[in-house]
């Protein structure tokens, strides 16, 4: 059978094509000539499946969507402490091109506004890196996230540099306060080249899905980002990604997102999906008009609001005892809640042996793994025989704390 997901995406696009409000960005000549009727939508799951509809092969410049991914690169290259010295994480409540600085430190308020993004770009690569090195650092990382080689659109870059007066003014002010080091014009040109990298909606959904997995590219299996970097990026996107509409967006749509003035939008739901949209017509906030509405549909129709609480438990814990052996069965994605419930059940075991069956577990979070293994360790210290049924090796390195492991159980019975 043919999966109905692309049909649903086609339905969303068809329902919104009639919205002709807004217009392409007119302050960058190359973007002003974009076909306003282009429209595309793509979803990539954390398991690596991509569903797309519309003008999915159309490439467009990434623009401000580059900001969260460049922020990830800076965190990797310079570390959290150094980046936070130059760029804050608070929502500005102002438009993307405002000079929003903290009163005491003069840091840009966050890396999603232009001031913060310029400062972030200056931190790419090693200290003292030149423009070519910074741009190539961004291009290489974006390519690994997307799973294919991306390139800079030189025409867009040249067109944008011709109207970069405001960004240059912002950069000079940052240099005046000691936030930027090095040649201001070179930094702004490098930032502009970063924004001119070409992507498609498939690329955007794949890049976002890599954030959603905690940094593992879902198709290549390559760990591109450490989980703490992915978490930081998603958190800043949630609070500041949609500029002066961020609060309304988070409460109403609930998908951490970032927009670009070429008409692209990217969104991410941790452990679920990455989303990409493209339509050049922009609303008053500089966000894609039809892209914004497509995200609203996904949130409403598919229950994709980050804070939706009507999905029920994503895990379950059960147990039974036969012939003196208690079997604990875990299912789903084991995080703190399921692990805590498992420990409560383990605490009730007074005698006999124990089998832990994780054959229906999809994944363990780090805390879920540590809590589960600690429970097994304490049961063994109480004198219980311990076995593990894990045919897919879902529980990583089940060391019980002293270099020993549970017995393997292929059938659910204790193998001792």
Legacy VTK file of the C-alpha trace (Angstrom):
# vtk DataFile Version 3.0
C-alpha trace
ASCII
DATASET POLYDATA
POINTS 416 float
0.000 0.000 0.000
0.995 3.638 -0.380
1.407 5.542 2.873
-1.258 8.267 3.234
1.101 10.782 4.865
2.085 12.500 1.560
-1.616 12.663 0.667
-2.274 14.513 3.920
0.564 16.951 3.172
-0.907 17.528 -0.317
-4.242 18.247 1.314
-2.657 20.841 3.629
-0.927 22.563 0.711
-4.087 22.577 -1.412
-6.087 24.096 1.438
-3.630 26.976 1.814
-2.672 27.761 -1.783
-5.432 30.330 -2.030
-3.793 32.494 0.639
-2.077 35.188 -1.445
-1.410 37.610 1.407
2.129 38.779 2.020
4.938 39.184 -0.486
8.551 38.050 -1.012
11.245 40.057 0.795
11.754 43.189 -1.286
14.787 44.664 0.464
17.087 42.015 -1.038
16.817 42.284 -4.855
17.538 38.611 -5.542
14.833 37.470 -3.105
12.297 39.960 -4.455
12.236 38.060 -7.769
11.244 34.724 -6.141
8.164 32.963 -7.512
5.548 33.804 -4.836
3.462 30.711 -5.646
6.100 28.128 -4.731
4.939 26.017 -1.799
6.394 22.878 -0.217
6.209 20.909 3.017
8.365 18.087 4.380
8.402 15.964 7.534
11.279 13.694 8.593
10.837 11.298 11.501
13.579 10.454 13.961
13.690 6.984 12.372
14.725 8.582 9.069
11.541 8.475 6.963
10.831 11.635 4.958
7.414 12.606 3.598
7.189 15.618 1.305
4.735 17.418 -0.961
4.674 20.407 -3.270
7.750 22.059 -4.794
10.097 19.797 -2.868
13.038 20.104 -5.288
13.107 23.899 -5.239
16.237 25.257 -3.581
16.246 28.563 -1.724
18.727 30.369 0.502
18.602 29.272 4.125
18.817 32.851 5.466
18.000 33.125 9.186
17.219 29.411 9.451
21.010 29.098 9.523
21.073 30.775 12.949
20.242 27.793 15.205
22.594 25.488 13.309
25.447 28.017 13.338
24.779 28.420 17.064
25.284 24.661 17.410
28.604 24.937 15.568
29.779 27.752 17.841
28.857 25.744 20.952
30.880 22.823 19.616
33.858 24.925 18.556
34.127 27.299 21.527
32.108 25.687 24.322
29.030 26.885 26.162
30.826 29.280 28.509
32.645 31.154 25.761
29.563 31.483 23.559
27.454 32.694 26.486
30.031 35.412 27.142
29.110 36.932 23.776
25.486 35.942 23.177
22.603 35.590 25.659
19.576 33.314 25.483
16.684 35.598 26.491
13.807 36.401 24.101
14.118 39.945 22.790
10.457 40.603 21.962
11.701 42.671 19.039
12.075 42.304 15.287
14.949 40.254 13.855
17.005 43.266 12.784
16.782 45.303 15.977
19.905 46.031 18.026
18.703 44.198 21.151
21.554 44.257 23.674
21.655 43.584 27.396
22.153 46.758 29.389
25.044 45.554 31.543
26.998 43.126 29.343
25.998 44.565 25.935
25.594 40.992 24.709
22.954 40.457 22.013
19.937 38.997 23.792
19.910 35.731 21.822
21.460 34.067 18.761
18.230 34.161 16.727
18.210 37.927 16.112
20.718 39.376 13.637
22.947 40.915 16.306
23.287 37.578 18.084
23.697 35.651 14.841
26.543 37.920 13.681
28.282 37.459 17.022
27.702 33.711 16.796
29.160 33.553 13.289
32.307 35.264 14.543
32.815 32.327 16.936
32.798 29.587 14.291
35.986 27.554 14.043
39.073 28.092 16.144
39.908 31.466 17.669
41.208 33.761 14.932
39.613 31.783 12.084
39.269 33.706 8.829
36.135 34.312 6.804
36.618 31.323 4.486
37.178 29.002 7.437
34.048 30.237 9.239
31.838 29.886 6.166
33.214 26.451 5.351
32.647 25.376 8.959
28.975 26.330 8.620
28.597 24.734 5.191
30.185 21.450 6.307
28.036 21.188 9.433
24.835 22.044 7.560
25.746 19.407 4.955
26.244 16.716 7.608
22.918 17.618 9.180
21.139 17.482 5.810
22.905 14.328 4.654
24.136 15.859 1.394
26.610 18.478 0.207
25.197 21.996 0.257
26.547 25.087 -1.518
26.490 28.881 -1.303
24.368 30.819 -3.811
26.807 33.522 -4.876
24.138 35.630 -6.592
22.016 35.821 -3.461
25.109 36.593 -1.394
26.171 39.471 -3.676
22.626 40.863 -3.751
22.347 40.720 0.026
25.745 42.306 0.615
24.628 45.266 -1.491
21.951 46.034 1.091
23.763 44.946 4.269
24.042 48.451 5.743
21.970 47.671 8.839
23.896 44.488 9.619
27.151 46.402 9.201
25.894 49.066 11.605
24.921 46.392 14.133
28.317 44.727 13.767
30.177 48.003 14.262
28.198 48.635 17.452
29.047 45.110 18.690
32.694 45.777 17.901
32.479 49.034 19.846
31.321 47.097 22.927
34.023 44.448 22.535
31.591 41.676 21.550
33.079 41.277 18.075
36.784 40.831 17.494
38.395 41.064 14.089
37.452 42.788 10.865
33.790 43.831 10.991
33.254 43.786 7.220
34.765 40.307 6.935
32.488 38.980 9.697
29.349 40.444 8.102
30.341 39.104 4.695
30.941 35.670 6.201
27.581 35.795 7.972
25.903 36.775 4.702
27.540 33.848 2.910
26.307 31.548 5.693
22.763 32.836 5.070
23.160 32.241 1.311
23.622 28.456 1.566
21.005 26.708 -0.575
18.593 24.147 0.892
15.318 22.418 0.045
12.451 21.580 2.387
13.764 18.008 2.562
17.100 19.360 3.763
15.399 21.470 6.426
13.284 18.619 7.787
16.360 16.352 7.889
18.433 18.995 9.688
15.651 19.495 12.228
15.172 15.749 12.673
18.847 15.531 13.616
18.115 17.973 16.429
15.062 15.901 17.372
17.182 12.761 17.833
19.559 14.598 20.128
22.181 15.038 17.427
22.225 11.758 15.471
21.551 12.140 11.738
18.575 9.790 11.298
19.611 8.375 7.899
23.410 8.222 8.082
23.498 7.370 11.793
26.298 9.912 12.179
26.421 11.691 15.539
26.687 15.277 14.341
25.925 17.036 17.652
26.202 16.051 21.278
22.840 15.825 23.015
23.463 18.850 25.245
24.157 20.999 22.171
20.958 19.816 20.453
18.976 20.501 23.625
20.380 24.040 23.943
19.562 24.833 20.329
15.988 23.544 20.579
15.420 25.450 23.818
16.593 28.748 22.306
14.474 28.117 19.200
11.420 27.610 21.425
11.973 30.870 23.277
13.275 33.167 20.553
13.092 31.517 17.131
10.060 33.465 15.918
11.301 36.904 17.058
8.589 39.269 18.282
5.930 36.607 17.610
7.735 33.939 19.670
5.344 33.904 22.614
2.219 33.727 20.480
3.844 31.013 18.352
4.881 28.849 21.290
1.474 28.993 22.968
-0.618 28.594 19.838
1.507 26.322 17.617
3.902 24.832 20.149
6.601 23.708 17.702
10.087 25.198 18.301
10.756 26.869 14.969
12.886 29.250 12.939
12.014 31.218 9.834
14.021 32.789 7.019
13.197 35.740 4.758
13.561 33.601 1.617
10.342 31.895 2.753
11.718 28.835 4.496
10.652 27.608 7.924
12.004 24.803 10.078
10.484 23.188 13.159
11.458 20.421 15.547
9.699 18.196 18.080
12.148 16.296 20.330
12.092 12.507 19.791
9.483 12.887 17.037
10.033 14.863 13.843
11.755 17.646 11.976
9.615 19.827 9.705
10.499 22.027 6.741
8.229 24.423 4.848
8.748 26.880 1.996
6.622 29.691 0.596
8.180 33.080 -0.267
5.218 35.276 0.739
6.098 36.820 4.132
3.810 38.177 6.854
4.349 41.337 8.901
6.859 39.573 11.179
9.018 38.398 8.250
7.787 34.793 8.519
6.395 32.747 5.637
2.638 33.370 5.589
1.590 30.014 4.151
4.430 28.207 5.911
3.173 29.566 9.226
-0.340 28.378 8.482
0.951 24.934 7.457
2.655 24.611 10.842
-0.595 25.610 12.535
-2.401 22.818 10.670
0.199 20.238 11.675
-0.057 21.313 15.298
-3.844 21.073 15.299
-4.386 18.041 13.068
-1.486 15.869 14.182
-1.238 16.803 17.871
2.256 18.236 17.403
2.099 20.909 20.087
5.166 20.519 22.308
3.079 20.836 25.458
0.187 18.658 24.376
-0.646 16.306 27.247
-3.384 14.179 25.678
-1.154 11.595 24.032
-1.039 9.270 27.050
1.989 7.400 28.313
4.713 6.690 25.777
5.919 3.776 27.922
4.535 1.072 30.193
5.748 -1.249 32.936
4.301 -4.607 33.941
5.271 -7.651 35.996
4.196 -11.181 36.828
5.578 -14.004 38.972
5.697 -17.681 38.001
7.598 -20.556 39.637
9.503 -18.209 41.904
10.710 -15.926 39.091
9.420 -12.379 38.704
9.470 -10.980 35.173
9.408 -7.222 34.641
8.347 -6.058 31.165
9.177 -2.603 29.861
7.706 -1.111 26.688
8.180 2.048 24.625
10.698 4.789 25.355
11.999 4.331 28.881
12.618 7.667 30.577
12.380 8.778 34.201
8.690 7.955 34.749
8.845 4.337 33.577
12.174 3.741 35.319
10.804 5.109 38.605
7.739 2.842 38.306
10.024 -0.124 37.604
12.079 0.613 40.718
8.902 0.736 42.814
7.923 -2.710 41.535
11.429 -4.062 42.077
11.325 -2.842 45.683
8.424 -5.233 46.306
10.450 -8.342 45.352
11.220 -10.257 48.527
12.564 -13.549 47.190
13.179 -15.561 44.028
14.884 -14.606 40.804
14.237 -11.703 38.442
14.041 -11.392 34.644
13.971 -7.975 32.958
12.300 -8.192 29.538
13.065 -5.164 27.320
12.232 -6.822 24.002
9.478 -4.232 23.381
11.514 -1.190 24.378
12.394 1.268 21.607
15.012 3.217 23.526
16.353 4.144 26.953
17.135 7.701 27.939
20.364 8.071 29.887
18.519 8.467 33.172
16.204 5.560 32.303
19.194 3.321 31.663
21.008 4.324 34.849
17.940 3.860 37.046
17.139 0.472 35.526
20.673 -0.842 36.010
20.787 0.474 39.565
17.606 -1.455 40.319
19.121 -4.654 38.924
22.308 -4.052 40.918
20.407 -3.673 44.184
18.344 -6.797 43.518
21.507 -8.774 43.001
22.982 -7.379 46.225
19.808 -8.675 47.917
20.675 -12.142 46.645
18.345 -12.317 43.650
19.410 -14.052 40.429
19.269 -11.525 37.562
18.613 -12.152 33.863
18.011 -9.835 30.913
15.913 -10.503 27.810
17.146 -7.990 25.224
17.174 -9.543 21.718
17.769 -6.191 19.981
20.450 -4.982 22.421
18.305 -1.970 23.330
19.756 -1.481 26.831
23.240 -0.055 26.230
26.143 -1.665 28.124
24.172 -3.323 30.982
27.132 -3.280 33.372
25.802 -3.643 36.910
28.459 -1.344 38.298
31.305 -3.766 38.920
32.087 -5.046 35.444
29.552 -7.886 35.610
26.387 -8.289 33.563
22.981 -9.973 33.926
22.571 -13.456 32.537
21.109 -13.545 29.040
17.539 -14.802 28.720
16.277 -15.749 25.266
12.941 -17.181 26.407
12.100 -15.120 29.460
13.344 -17.824 31.810
16.386 -17.330 34.028
19.494 -18.771 32.416
21.480 -19.893 35.479
LINES 1 417
416 0 1 2 3 4 5 6 7 8 9 10 11 12 13 14 15 16 17 18 19 20 21 22 23 24 25 26 27 28 29 30 31 32 33 34 35 36 37 38 39 40 41 42 43 44 45 46 47 48 49 50 51 52 53 54 55 56 57 58 59 60 61 62 63 64 65 66 67 68 69 70 71 72 73 74 75 76 77 78 79 80 81 82 83 84 85 86 87 88 89 90 91 92 93 94 95 96 97 98 99 100 101 102 103 104 105 106 107 108 109 110 111 112 113 114 115 116 117 118 119 120 121 122 123 124 125 126 127 128 129 130 131 132 133 134 135 136 137 138 139 140 141 142 143 144 145 146 147 148 149 150 151 152 153 154 155 156 157 158 159 160 161 162 163 164 165 166 167 168 169 170 171 172 173 174 175 176 177 178 179 180 181 182 183 184 185 186 187 188 189 190 191 192 193 194 195 196 197 198 199 200 201 202 203 204 205 206 207 208 209 210 211 212 213 214 215 216 217 218 219 220 221 222 223 224 225 226 227 228 229 230 231 232 233 234 235 236 237 238 239 240 241 242 243 244 245 246 247 248 249 250 251 252 253 254 255 256 257 258 259 260 261 262 263 264 265 266 267 268 269 270 271 272 273 274 275 276 277 278 279 280 281 282 283 284 285 286 287 288 289 290 291 292 293 294 295 296 297 298 299 300 301 302 303 304 305 306 307 308 309 310 311 312 313 314 315 316 317 318 319 320 321 322 323 324 325 326 327 328 329 330 331 332 333 334 335 336 337 338 339 340 341 342 343 344 345 346 347 348 349 350 351 352 353 354 355 356 357 358 359 360 361 362 363 364 365 366 367 368 369 370 371 372 373 374 375 376 377 378 379 380 381 382 383 384 385 386 387 388 389 390 391 392 393 394 395 396 397 398 399 400 401 402 403 404 405 406 407 408 409 410 411 412 413 414 415
